[in-house]
Amino acid sequence: MNNDQNEIYSKVVRAGKRTYFFDIKTTKSNDLYITLTESKKTFGEDGDGNYQKHKIFLYKEDFEKFREGLDDVLTKIEELKNQ
């Protein structure tokens, strides 16, 4: 089975040397979940490029808590910048 068959939506965010992928996917039982992937190009001693990827799986029961935590830290960052 092709892994992309369960992908419903994808948003790519390029930010400097990193690229972030926000993917909405579905399980076999049609539950939605999100994968957040950070991809960063690195170079070995031989000069060849490689991509390091880090992935987080976020399931529907955690969406609201994740949003609350992200909103909280982003609000705190704005407060700290304005001091």
N, C-alpha and C positions, 0 to 999 in steps of 0.2 A: 504494500500500500504506500502510495506517495504521501509523505508527511504534509505536503501543502494542501492536500485535499480537505483537511479540516480547518484551513485558514479562511476566515470570513472577511477580515479587514486588516490592513497593515499601514502604519504611518512611519515614515523614515524621517529622522531628525539628524541633520549633520551639524556637528558642533565642534569646530576646530579639528583636532586630530582624531576625534571620536565620532562614531555614528551610533545612534540609538534607534532601535526598532521596537515599536509598540504594535504587537500583533494580537488580534482577537481570534480565538480559535474555539472549536467546539469539540466536546468529548463524544464518544460513541453514543452516550445517552442524551446528547443534544444540550448539555450544560455548557455555558460559556466560561472561558477563562482567558487570561491575558498572559502573554510572555513579554517580558522586557529584556532586550538583549543589547549589551554594550559591545561594540566592535571597535578595536583599535589596531591600526597597522603598526607592526614592529619590524625591525630589521636585525637579522642575525649578523654574526661576525663576517660572514661571506657576502653580506650586502643584500641577500635575498629577503624579500618582504614576506611577512607572515601576518595573519590576523588573529589576535587574541579575542576570544569571545567569552562573555560572562552572561549567563541567563538566569532570570528569576521567573518563576511561575506564580501567578497570582490567581487564586480561585475565587469564585463568586461570593463565598461566605466571608471573604476578607476584603472585598472591594471597598466597603464603606470605611473600615478601620484604616486601610491604606490611604484613602483619600484624606481622612481626618489627620493622619500623621503627616502626610505631605503638605497639606494646607497649613498645619501648625508650624512646621519648620520653615516654610516659605514666608509666612507672616513674621516669624521671629527674625529671619534674615533681613527683611525690610525694616523692622524695628531697630536692629543693630546698625544697619547702614545709616539710619537717620539720627543716630545719637551724636 
